[in-house]
């Protein structure tokens, strides 16, 4: 899910995986979706009409709770990333994003090694940095002992 600024620079809002839904928030406030969605892999997309979506939520509290939980997790991610992006330090942005994926997406316990499964380009897109800056930041963080690089893979 992405936006482009007036200069044509892309900012990636989120990356979705198999089974993820997207596009729900504007339905609740009757607004147009403020971003675009682009498949980066071959994908199968299902579209659920607004009325059917609301009927599903009204009829099934378990599904309603799941959707609410998903929206809360996305708000939490936005809050974490807004705070990180407001920092001028690229290393801080990169670490915050990696830690979010480690703890909240992949649920890796503290103390265990996490192989970063998003690309340096995706890190750049999600943090508003240039990929060159991400690469320099990762190397600097490795020197500081915050990350480990092995066979071109990054670990936290």
C-alpha positions as CSV (number, residue, x, y, z in Angstrom):
1,X,0.0,0.0,0.0
2,X,1.6,3.2,-1.1
3,X,1.4,7.0,-1.7
4,X,3.4,9.3,-3.9
5,X,4.3,12.8,-2.8
6,X,4.2,15.9,-5.1
7,X,7.7,15.2,-6.2
8,X,6.8,11.6,-7.3
9,X,8.6,9.9,-4.4
10,X,6.9,6.8,-3.3
11,X,6.2,6.1,0.4
12,X,5.1,2.6,1.3
13,X,2.4,2.6,4.0
14,X,2.3,-1.2,4.5
15,X,3.3,-4.5,3.0
16,X,0.6,-7.3,3.2
17,X,1.1,-11.0,3.1
18,X,-1.0,-14.1,2.2
19,X,-4.4,-13.9,3.9
20,X,-4.2,-10.3,4.9
21,X,-7.0,-7.9,4.2
22,X,-6.7,-4.2,3.4
23,X,-8.9,-1.2,2.6
24,X,-11.3,-1.5,5.6
25,X,-10.7,1.9,7.4
26,X,-12.4,4.2,4.8
27,X,-15.4,1.9,4.7
28,X,-16.3,2.8,8.3
29,X,-16.2,6.6,7.6
30,X,-17.5,6.5,4.1
31,X,-14.4,8.0,2.5
32,X,-12.3,7.1,-0.6
33,X,-9.1,5.1,0.1
34,X,-6.2,7.5,0.5
35,X,-3.6,5.2,-0.9
36,X,-2.9,2.8,-3.8
37,X,-2.3,-0.9,-3.6
38,X,0.2,-2.7,-5.8
39,X,0.9,-6.4,-5.9
40,X,4.7,-7.1,-5.8
41,X,4.1,-10.9,-6.3
42,X,1.5,-12.8,-8.2
43,X,-1.7,-12.4,-6.1
44,X,-5.3,-13.4,-6.0
45,X,-7.5,-10.5,-4.7
46,X,-11.0,-10.9,-3.4
47,X,-13.3,-7.9,-3.2
48,X,-16.1,-7.9,-0.7
49,X,-18.9,-5.3,-1.2
50,X,-19.3,-2.8,1.6
51,X,-22.8,-4.0,2.5
52,X,-21.8,-7.6,2.7
53,X,-18.7,-6.7,4.8
54,X,-21.0,-4.9,7.3
55,X,-23.5,-7.7,7.3
56,X,-20.7,-10.1,8.1
57,X,-19.5,-8.0,11.0
58,X,-23.0,-7.6,12.4
59,X,-23.7,-11.4,12.2
60,X,-20.4,-12.6,13.6
61,X,-18.8,-11.1,16.7
62,X,-15.7,-13.3,16.3
63,X,-15.0,-11.8,12.8
64,X,-15.9,-8.3,14.1
65,X,-13.3,-8.8,16.9
66,X,-10.7,-10.1,14.4
67,X,-11.2,-7.0,12.1
68,X,-11.0,-4.7,15.1
69,X,-7.8,-6.4,16.3
70,X,-6.3,-6.0,12.8
71,X,-7.2,-2.3,12.7
72,X,-5.7,-1.8,16.2
73,X,-2.4,-3.5,15.1
74,X,-2.2,-1.3,12.1
75,X,-2.8,1.8,14.2
76,X,-0.1,0.7,16.5
77,X,2.3,0.2,13.6
78,X,1.5,3.7,12.3
79,X,2.1,5.1,15.7
80,X,5.5,3.3,16.1
81,X,6.6,4.3,12.6
82,X,5.4,8.0,12.9
83,X,7.6,8.3,16.0
84,X,10.5,6.6,14.3
85,X,10.2,8.6,11.1
86,X,10.1,11.9,13.0
87,X,13.6,11.0,14.2
88,X,16.4,12.4,12.0
89,X,18.5,9.3,12.8
90,X,18.2,6.8,10.0
91,X,19.6,4.1,12.2
92,X,16.8,4.7,14.7
93,X,14.2,4.3,11.9
94,X,15.7,1.1,10.6
95,X,15.9,-0.5,14.1
96,X,12.4,0.5,15.0
97,X,11.1,-1.1,11.8
98,X,13.1,-4.3,12.3
99,X,12.1,-4.6,15.9
100,X,8.4,-4.1,15.0
101,X,8.7,-6.9,12.4
102,X,10.6,-9.1,14.9
103,X,8.2,-8.6,17.8
104,X,4.8,-7.9,16.3
105,X,4.8,-9.7,12.9
106,X,7.0,-12.7,13.4
107,X,6.6,-12.9,17.2
108,X,10.3,-13.8,17.9
109,X,11.0,-13.9,21.7
110,X,13.6,-11.5,23.1
111,X,17.0,-13.0,23.1
112,X,16.4,-15.1,20.0
113,X,17.9,-14.2,16.6
114,X,15.6,-12.9,14.0
115,X,16.4,-13.1,10.2
116,X,15.1,-9.9,8.7
117,X,12.8,-11.1,5.9
118,X,12.1,-7.7,4.2
119,X,14.5,-6.3,1.7
120,X,16.6,-3.3,2.1
121,X,14.5,-1.6,-0.5
122,X,11.3,-2.4,1.5
123,X,13.0,-1.0,4.6
124,X,13.8,2.2,2.7
125,X,10.2,2.4,1.4
126,X,8.7,1.9,4.8
127,X,11.0,4.4,6.6
128,X,11.1,7.1,4.0
129,X,14.8,6.6,3.5
130,X,16.9,6.0,0.4
131,X,18.1,2.4,0.0
132,X,21.7,3.6,0.1
133,X,21.0,5.2,3.5
134,X,19.5,1.9,4.7
135,X,22.6,0.0,3.6
136,X,24.9,2.4,5.4
137,X,22.7,2.4,8.5
138,X,22.7,-1.4,8.6
139,X,26.5,-1.6,8.3
140,X,26.9,1.0,11.0
141,X,24.4,-0.9,13.3
142,X,26.5,-4.0,12.7
143,X,29.6,-2.2,13.8
144,X,27.8,-1.1,16.9
145,X,26.7,-4.7,17.6
146,X,23.0,-4.0,17.1
147,X,22.6,-6.2,14.0
148,X,24.6,-9.0,12.5
149,X,25.2,-9.6,8.8
150,X,25.9,-13.1,7.6
151,X,25.9,-14.2,3.9
152,X,24.2,-10.9,3.0
153,X,21.3,-11.6,5.4
154,X,20.6,-9.2,8.3
155,X,19.9,-10.6,11.8
156,X,18.7,-8.9,14.9
